Amino acid sequence: MIKLLYLHEPGVLQNLATRYKHNEIYTYAGNILIAINPFKRLPHLYNTTMMEHYKEATFGELSPHVFAVADVAYREMINKGTSSSILVSGESGSGKTETTKMLMNYLAYLGGRPKVEGWTVEQKILESNPVVEAFGNAKTVNNNNSSRFGKFVEIHFDQNWRISGATIQTYLLERSRVCHISKAERNYHIFYLLCAAPQEVKKKYELGSPKLFHYLNQSDCYELDGVNDADEYLATRKAMDIVGISEDEQEAIFRVVAAILHLGNIEFEKGKEEDSSAIKTKTRCHLDMTAKLLECDAKRLEDALIKNVLKACKEGTTRNLKTNAALNSRDALAKSIYFRLFNWIVDKINKSIGQDGNSKSMIGVLDLTGFESFDHNSFEQFCFNYSNEKLQGHFNQHVLKMNQEEYTKEGIEWSYVGDKQDVLNLIEHKHGIIALLNECSSSLTDTHETFCQKLYVKFKNNNFFSKPINPQNSFTLRHFAGKVTYEANLFLEKNKDYVVDNHQNLLAASSCRFVVGLFPSPAQEQNTLNASKFSSIGSSFMEDLNKLIEKLNSTTHQYIRCVKPNNCLKPTTFENCSIIRQLRSGGVLKAIEISCAEYPTKLMFYEFLDRFGVLAPEVLEGNHDDKAACQMILKKMGLKTNQLCRCMQSCRMYYAQV
């Protein structure tokens, strides 16, 4: 990008469009790699020959490529002994997940060990991708394989620069998707894979078509173009073998997944007593099957769904739940089970791969859920967009610091006022939105209406906050990527990080050791948690983000900005308006502005002479070194040496006159 004569929006857009037309999906903007999703396979770009091609190549010497970015991180680790982080960002559907895979493939190629008996560490790392994707990815309207959680993979290297361990840190799995999906979307892939399993497996779990299950049939989408769920099921089982999940553990995992599907089919009707509910007779088979798969008592499961235990001192009072409350209880149980299952799988993979405690160098690959703005945005979008805001601020500060150091070294007078942190302060300040949300979530009297009213009063004079006319009980934030309106109806409930007591007691008493492991008894949990303290998902996510930023600050950085070329997810289609919006909202144009602020064109002295030496041919005829020759040319034009970068446009005009 910085080689363009005119570095502005039309020039940037035309450059990307021309390259994309020729399947050149990667473009450098300084040290930042822009990657445009081709929506088709380009295997020639990622084979072993291409990996060998980029190995130890000087950055910028070859065509822009994701391998070049990974190679820089690896070479810096070897030459400087530093750890690196590669930050992959972009909207949903822009190709972040695939880009992350390519990075990890290349790092495994560079740091892989000789073939040994059994599975190597790097093979386990690579095979962790399909397992985690099966349980954490889903089809959305924007992306057929959207990560519904954030992920930071640390790859550890030994003193010989071979991969010696790894750890996966996940962030904010979208729990609500387990129970509620929108039109044209799918639930998590694993549900459909299990419904497409061999007949003997489906028979064992009493499964059939996804259309038969409430948690899957809320949408009219059951299949993905070009994807065979039956084949993916077998591939996932094989990957689970490689990452160290045993046959018994796999059996237990799929029992739990099947149990969630049957749980979602349990329906309720008005009970005999006032303000009570009962299981509909026609769905009792699903109650019994859920109990069988979870190996718990069916009557206790029924009571856990239609009754609630209110604690009063040491004694508990049981009250009946109305039909809607019973449905909410059912969904809460399903979300709790799935969330804990997902965390167990990630922990198991981490233990199987192993961490290298002696490693002094690592390369981290960050793939956080991209900025989201839908017709209806809830707590998940609020958290995802908060994380993008946080990383954008980190990015701006990092690029700004790099330029300050460069210009100071060159003796160039330069100043740039960085972006303020107003939106972040609005969200994460001790008196900000998350703090107010926690206050209302832990209150027995506050509702989403009172939460919104408090927001309106507290932030009415904040330029980054506004109250929309519609819908009611909503608020709008002005993010770096644009305005987003959040509907707060479920904010308080989604912010509470807890498992209902009778659900906990039910599953802790299961005959299945695996289920008990997911839900240890309350006595065990109190050893690590303060049961009386309110636990907030928003606060824990904020703490995790701050720790992540601290880790990123301790490493060098490489940036990859992924871009979605069109909203119809089709190859060869390049929608200008969509691209420009993403370049703006994703901070790409801002990045170019920051990295090239005031001095957009940067040339080495010999490059300057080659281009503008005709302005003073007598200088070139003398015996001057490049720097001295440049100074003489600039002096002739009335410019100082340290104005070299800024004067390029003047040079072009002067050149034209000559």
BAMISE-851104 format. One line per field, with one value per residue (C-alpha): residue number from 0; x negated, y negated, z. Coordinates in steps of 0.1 Angstrom, whole numbers, padded with zeros to 4 digits. Last residue first. Layout:
// residues N
seq <- c(NUM	...)
xx <- c(X	...)
yy <- c(Y	...)
zz <- c(Z	...)
// end
This chain:
// residues 658
seq <- c(657	656	655	654	653	652	651	650	649	648	647	646	645	644	643	642	641	640	639	638	637	636	635	634	633	632	631	630	629	628	627	626	625	624	623	622	621	620	619	618	617	616	615	614	613	612	611	610	609	608	607	606	605	604	603	602	601	600	599	598	597	596	595	594	593	592	591	590	589	588	587	586	585	584	583	582	581	580	579	578	577	576	575	574	573	572	571	570	569	568	567	566	565	564	563	562	561	560	559	558	557	556	555	554	553	552	551	550	549	548	547	546	545	544	543	542	541	540	539	538	537	536	535	534	533	532	531	530	529	528	527	526	525	524	523	522	521	520	519	518	517	516	515	514	513	512	511	510	509	508	507	506	505	504	503	502	501	500	499	498	497	496	495	494	493	492	491	490	489	488	487	486	485	484	483	482	481	480	479	478	477	476	475	474	473	472	471	470	469	468	467	466	465	464	463	462	461	460	459	458	457	456	455	454	453	452	451	450	449	448	447	446	445	444	443	442	441	440	439	438	437	436	435	434	433	432	431	430	429	428	427	426	425	424	423	422	421	420	419	418	417	416	415	414	413	412	411	410	409	408	407	406	405	404	403	402	401	400	399	398	397	396	395	394	393	392	391	390	389	388	387	386	385	384	383	382	381	380	379	378	377	376	375	374	373	372	371	370	369	368	367	366	365	364	363	362	361	360	359	358	357	356	355	354	353	352	351	350	349	348	347	346	345	344	343	342	341	340	339	338	337	336	335	334	333	332	331	330	329	328	327	326	325	324	323	322	321	320	319	318	317	316	315	314	313	312	311	310	309	308	307	306	305	304	303	302	301	300	299	298	297	296	295	294	293	292	291	290	289	288	287	286	285	284	283	282	281	280	279	278	277	276	275	274	273	272	271	270	269	268	267	266	265	264	263	262	261	260	259	258	257	256	255	254	253	252	251	250	249	248	247	246	245	244	243	242	241	240	239	238	237	236	235	234	233	232	231	230	229	228	227	226	225	224	223	222	221	220	219	218	217	216	215	214	213	212	211	210	209	208	207	206	205	204	203	202	201	200	199	198	197	196	195	194	193	192	191	190	189	188	187	186	185	184	183	182	181	180	179	178	177	176	175	174	173	172	171	170	169	168	167	166	165	164	163	162	161	160	159	158	157	156	155	154	153	152	151	150	149	148	147	146	145	144	143	142	141	140	139	138	137	136	135	134	133	132	131	130	129	128	127	126	125	124	123	122	121	120	119	118	117	116	115	114	113	112	111	110	109	108	107	106	105	104	103	102	101	100	99	98	97	96	95	94	93	92	91	90	89	88	87	86	85	84	83	82	81	80	79	78	77	76	75	74	73	72	71	70	69	68	67	66	65	64	63	62	61	60	59	58	57	56	55	54	53	52	51	50	49	48	47	46	45	44	43	42	41	40	39	38	37	36	35	34	33	32	31	30	29	28	27	26	25	24	23	22	21	20	19	18	17	16	15	14	13	12	11	10	9	8	7	6	5	4	3	2	1	0)
xx <- c(-0112	-0077	-0067	-0097	-0087	-0053	-0066	-0092	-0065	-0045	-0075	-0084	-0070	-0093	-0125	-0117	-0145	-0169	-0157	-0139	-0147	-0145	-0182	-0187	-0167	-0189	-0220	-0208	-0199	-0234	-0249	-0227	-0235	-0273	-0288	-0314	-0299	-0279	-0248	-0250	-0253	-0221	-0201	-0164	-0171	-0181	-0144	-0135	-0169	-0180	-0150	-0154	-0191	-0181	-0155	-0120	-0090	-0058	-0030	-0049	-0024	-0009	-0021	-0016	0012	0030	0024	0038	0068	0074	0073	0093	0118	0146	0129	0115	0147	0169	0147	0150	0188	0192	0168	0184	0159	0175	0149	0160	0194	0202	0233	0221	0191	0153	0149	0117	0091	0066	0034	0011	-0023	-0034	-0063	-0056	-0051	-0023	-0004	-0005	0008	0035	0046	0047	0069	0092	0095	0104	0130	0145	0146	0164	0190	0196	0204	0201	0219	0201	0218	0204	0168	0152	0123	0130	0167	0168	0160	0188	0212	0206	0186	0206	0185	0166	0200	0210	0178	0182	0217	0239	0251	0254	0234	0259	0290	0273	0261	0295	0311	0287	0291	0256	0240	0224	0250	0244	0269	0298	0290	0285	0316	0339	0310	0314	0281	0279	0245	0229	0197	0164	0147	0178	0206	0228	0266	0290	0321	0351	0376	0367	0368	0363	0326	0309	0273	0238	0205	0210	0217	0242	0270	0246	0259	0295	0300	0279	0300	0332	0317	0310	0345	0361	0338	0350	0337	0353	0332	0300	0269	0276	0284	0250	0232	0248	0237	0201	0202	0216	0191	0185	0153	0146	0150	0177	0176	0139	0135	0156	0137	0102	0090	0074	0038	0026	-0004	-0035	-0066	-0099	-0122	-0156	-0156	-0157	-0129	-0109	-0113	-0106	-0075	-0064	-0066	-0048	-0019	-0016	-0014	0010	0033	0033	0040	0069	0082	0078	0100	0126	0127	0131	0160	0175	0176	0189	0218	0225	0229	0251	0277	0278	0309	0307	0271	0238	0208	0171	0150	0148	0112	0085	0051	0020	-0008	-0044	-0064	-0099	-0114	-0102	-0110	-0074	-0066	-0029	-0012	0006	0028	0034	0043	0067	0084	0088	0104	0127	0137	0145	0168	0186	0190	0206	0228	0241	0248	0266	0289	0297	0306	0328	0348	0351	0363	0389	0399	0402	0425	0447	0449	0425	0433	0417	0393	0380	0345	0330	0296	0306	0334	0325	0352	0353	0370	0394	0404	0370	0352	0383	0383	0346	0352	0380	0358	0329	0295	0273	0269	0280	0307	0321	0322	0339	0365	0373	0374	0399	0419	0425	0460	0471	0463	0442	0460	0463	0473	0489	0519	0517	0527	0499	0501	0481	0445	0423	0392	0376	0347	0336	0335	0309	0290	0288	0274	0245	0240	0239	0216	0191	0194	0186	0157	0144	0146	0128	0100	0095	0058	0055	0051	0082	0103	0091	0103	0137	0139	0131	0158	0184	0172	0178	0214	0218	0209	0200	0201	0231	0240	0270	0298	0311	0348	0342	0360	0354	0321	0329	0364	0352	0369	0356	0321	0330	0327	0314	0323	0288	0279	0299	0279	0246	0258	0270	0236	0234	0254	0274	0240	0225	0256	0252	0214	0218	0231	0266	0274	0284	0308	0334	0321	0309	0320	0311	0274	0269	0274	0241	0219	0185	0168	0130	0108	0072	0054	0020	-0010	-0041	-0076	-0076	-0112	-0134	-0164	-0161	-0124	-0094	-0059	-0028	-0003	0032	0056	0092	0124	0159	0187	0163	0182	0181	0208	0203	0225	0260	0244	0232	0217	0183	0174	0180	0169	0144	0127	0123	0113	0086	0071	0058	0032	0019	0019	-0002	-0025	-0031	-0039	-0015	-0028	-0062	-0084	-0087	-0112	-0100	-0080	-0091	-0090	-0062	-0042	-0046	-0033	-0003	0004	0005	0026	0051	0053	0061	0089	0104	0100	0116	0137	0170	0174	0156	0119	0089	0059	0033	-0001	-0019	-0056	-0081	-0117	-0150	-0163	-0175	-0154	-0122	-0126	-0129	-0097	-0076	-0089	-0081	-0045	-0040	-0056	-0034	-0003	-0015	-0025	-0045	-0082	-0110	-0086	-0099	-0132	-0128	-0138	-0111	-0088	-0095	-0096	-0061	-0050	-0064	-0047	-0013	0006	0010	0014	0045	0066	0100	0129	0145	0115	0114	0093	0062	0046	0011	-0003	-0040	-0034	0000	-0008	0016	0029	0057	0037	0063	0060	0092	0082	0051	0071	0097	0072	0053	0085	0097	0064	0064	0100	0094	0062	0025	0018	-0014	-0010	-0041	-0027	0000)
yy <- c(-0201	-0211	-0174	-0168	-0198	-0184	-0149	-0163	-0184	-0152	-0134	-0162	-0145	-0115	-0136	-0163	-0152	-0161	-0197	-0213	-0243	-0224	-0227	-0217	-0186	-0176	-0183	-0163	-0133	-0133	-0133	-0104	-0084	-0088	-0116	-0112	-0137	-0129	-0122	-0157	-0173	-0155	-0175	-0170	-0139	-0122	-0120	-0083	-0066	-0091	-0085	-0047	-0051	-0071	-0046	-0057	-0063	-0078	-0086	-0110	-0131	-0099	-0068	-0042	-0062	-0069	-0033	-0020	-0044	-0030	0005	-0003	0025	-0001	-0020	0009	0028	0000	-0004	0033	0034	0003	0017	0051	0075	0107	0132	0159	0159	0153	0132	0104	0095	0090	0100	0086	0101	0077	0095	0079	0089	0080	0083	0097	0085	0061	0091	0108	0076	0073	0109	0102	0072	0092	0120	0094	0079	0113	0121	0088	0093	0129	0117	0139	0126	0136	0159	0190	0178	0202	0226	0247	0238	0259	0291	0285	0276	0311	0313	0306	0315	0342	0356	0359	0379	0401	0411	0422	0387	0370	0339	0337	0333	0311	0286	0285	0280	0251	0233	0229	0195	0168	0140	0116	0134	0128	0091	0085	0104	0074	0051	0047	0032	0006	0004	-0027	-0023	-0005	-0028	-0022	-0047	-0029	-0027	-0017	0005	0009	0000	0006	-0021	-0058	-0051	-0064	-0075	-0068	-0078	-0116	-0110	-0136	-0111	-0086	-0083	-0090	-0068	-0040	-0040	-0038	-0009	0011	0002	0017	0047	0054	0044	0057	0087	0069	0088	0082	0045	0038	0060	0041	0008	0020	0032	-0001	-0023	-0035	-0015	-0022	0007	-0004	-0042	-0041	-0019	-0042	-0073	-0058	-0087	-0081	-0091	-0127	-0126	-0146	-0147	-0164	-0140	-0131	-0097	-0078	-0100	-0093	-0055	-0055	-0076	-0054	-0022	-0038	-0049	-0014	0001	-0025	-0021	0017	0017	-0006	0017	0046	0031	0020	0055	0069	0045	0055	0092	0084	0062	0088	0115	0092	0087	0073	0075	0063	0073	0055	0077	0069	0101	0130	0132	0151	0146	0166	0167	0175	0186	0183	0190	0226	0244	0249	0265	0269	0302	0314	0338	0314	0286	0308	0320	0284	0274	0304	0297	0261	0272	0296	0269	0246	0274	0285	0249	0240	0271	0265	0228	0239	0263	0237	0211	0236	0242	0204	0202	0230	0216	0229	0245	0235	0254	0237	0245	0244	0232	0195	0192	0208	0209	0243	0242	0266	0276	0285	0298	0318	0336	0344	0357	0380	0392	0401	0394	0413	0383	0404	0422	0390	0374	0404	0404	0367	0373	0401	0378	0355	0368	0366	0329	0323	0304	0267	0248	0214	0231	0268	0293	0282	0260	0276	0282	0295	0316	0315	0294	0321	0346	0325	0318	0355	0362	0339	0355	0390	0377	0366	0398	0419	0397	0401	0438	0438	0416	0379	0376	0350	0377	0397	0365	0357	0392	0386	0352	0367	0394	0367	0345	0373	0377	0339	0337	0301	0285	0263	0266	0285	0280	0244	0237	0224	0232	0269	0274	0268	0282	0315	0336	0315	0325	0359	0389	0396	0424	0423	0459	0457	0427	0446	0477	0457	0440	0403	0377	0366	0365	0342	0319	0314	0310	0281	0257	0244	0233	0201	0192	0180	0173	0198	0202	0230	0238	0204	0187	0200	0179	0190	0161	0165	0195	0200	0228	0240	0253	0275	0283	0269	0269	0238	0258	0242	0253	0236	0230	0223	0201	0202	0174	0181	0161	0178	0183	0190	0187	0216	0208	0171	0140	0154	0176	0212	0226	0230	0239	0277	0288	0259	0271	0306	0295	0271	0295	0316	0289	0288	0325	0328	0302	0321	0353	0383	0418	0432	0404	0384	0356	0326	0296	0260	0247	0269	0265	0228	0230	0251	0228	0197	0214	0225	0189	0177	0202	0190	0153	0157	0125	0143	0126	0093	0089	0096	0119	0108	0126	0125	0128	0140	0126	0144	0119	0140	0171	0155	0128	0156	0173	0141	0130	0165	0163	0130	0144	0175	0152	0140	0108	0116	0122	0098	0080	0098	0115	0152	0176	0201	0184	0208	0238	0231	0226	0260	0275	0264	0232	0210	0238	0249	0219	0230	0206	0178	0156	0140	0108	0108	0074	0079	0052	0044	0014	0021	0054	0072	0108	0121	0120	0141	0120	0101	0097	0078	0053	0049	0044	0017	0000	-0002	-0016	-0042	-0052	-0055	-0075	-0067	-0084	-0072	-0037	-0022	-0025	0000)
zz <- c(-0150	-0140	-0135	-0113	-0092	-0087	-0079	-0055	-0037	-0033	-0019	0006	0037	0036	0030	0054	0076	0049	0048	0019	-0003	-0035	-0041	-0005	-0012	-0041	-0021	0009	-0014	-0028	0007	0017	-0014	-0012	-0034	-0061	-0086	-0117	-0096	-0082	-0116	-0126	-0100	-0106	-0126	-0093	-0085	-0089	-0086	-0060	-0038	-0040	-0030	0000	0011	0006	0029	0016	0040	0062	0080	0095	0077	0104	0119	0086	0074	0107	0104	0069	0084	0115	0111	0108	0080	0060	0067	0054	0024	0016	0020	-0003	-0029	-0032	-0048	-0061	-0074	-0049	-0032	0005	-0003	0020	-0002	0000	0037	0050	0074	0091	0100	0126	0139	0174	0197	0232	0268	0257	0243	0277	0295	0268	0275	0312	0306	0284	0310	0336	0313	0306	0343	0349	0321	0332	0367	0398	0429	0461	0486	0470	0473	0448	0449	0479	0476	0444	0463	0488	0459	0444	0412	0380	0349	0368	0380	0343	0335	0366	0354	0383	0386	0421	0410	0381	0403	0430	0404	0387	0421	0429	0396	0380	0381	0360	0358	0329	0307	0331	0335	0298	0286	0277	0270	0233	0220	0193	0175	0160	0140	0139	0165	0186	0191	0216	0215	0242	0245	0268	0241	0204	0192	0199	0207	0238	0232	0244	0228	0234	0271	0285	0291	0306	0341	0335	0304	0319	0351	0330	0311	0342	0356	0325	0325	0360	0394	0426	0437	0429	0417	0381	0387	0403	0378	0349	0366	0368	0332	0320	0337	0373	0378	0342	0317	0292	0292	0297	0267	0246	0257	0252	0231	0198	0194	0190	0166	0168	0146	0144	0125	0141	0123	0156	0170	0138	0142	0179	0175	0146	0166	0196	0173	0159	0194	0207	0178	0181	0218	0212	0185	0208	0235	0210	0195	0230	0237	0204	0214	0248	0235	0208	0234	0256	0228	0193	0170	0134	0136	0143	0151	0154	0151	0175	0187	0170	0186	0177	0202	0195	0225	0239	0273	0274	0307	0317	0284	0284	0276	0244	0264	0293	0269	0249	0281	0293	0260	0261	0297	0288	0261	0284	0310	0286	0272	0306	0318	0285	0287	0324	0317	0288	0310	0337	0312	0300	0336	0341	0311	0324	0360	0386	0418	0451	0473	0505	0516	0551	0561	0561	0536	0503	0476	0458	0424	0408	0373	0359	0389	0399	0365	0368	0403	0390	0361	0384	0369	0344	0320	0291	0310	0325	0291	0277	0304	0299	0261	0265	0288	0258	0249	0285	0288	0319	0346	0356	0387	0394	0411	0415	0388	0365	0333	0305	0298	0269	0269	0234	0245	0270	0242	0223	0255	0263	0228	0235	0270	0255	0229	0255	0275	0244	0236	0272	0269	0235	0249	0242	0235	0208	0181	0191	0192	0157	0145	0161	0144	0110	0115	0124	0095	0070	0083	0083	0046	0038	0003	0011	0048	0060	0086	0079	0084	0119	0151	0142	0160	0197	0191	0178	0151	0122	0131	0117	0140	0175	0200	0215	0208	0175	0164	0170	0152	0123	0117	0127	0108	0140	0158	0132	0133	0171	0168	0144	0171	0163	0127	0111	0083	0108	0142	0169	0205	0230	0225	0209	0243	0255	0231	0244	0261	0258	0252	0261	0243	0256	0237	0241	0228	0193	0181	0184	0197	0231	0233	0217	0231	0210	0228	0212	0220	0212	0212	0211	0186	0158	0126	0101	0075	0080	0078	0085	0111	0109	0140	0157	0193	0196	0161	0159	0191	0177	0141	0155	0181	0152	0145	0181	0184	0152	0166	0198	0179	0177	0182	0172	0159	0127	0132	0152	0138	0144	0109	0096	0128	0125	0089	0099	0128	0106	0080	0107	0120	0085	0082	0114	0105	0071	0068	0076	0110	0108	0111	0133	0135	0160	0158	0191	0194	0220	0219	0217	0193	0164	0170	0182	0155	0129	0141	0142	0107	0094	0106	0088	0056	0058	0057	0023	0005	-0026	-0019	-0007	0016	0047	0039	0031	0059	0048	0023	-0006	0017	0028	-0009	-0017	0013	0000	0010	-0020	-0045	-0025	-0034	-0022	-0026	-0007	-0016	0019	0017	0038	0047	0062	0084	0083	0059	0044	0028	0005	0004	-0018	-0050	-0068	-0099	-0094	-0057	-0068	-0088	-0061	-0034	-0054	-0064	-0027	-0015	-0042	-0037	0001	0000	-0004	-0038	-0055	-0040	-0026	0009	0000)
// end
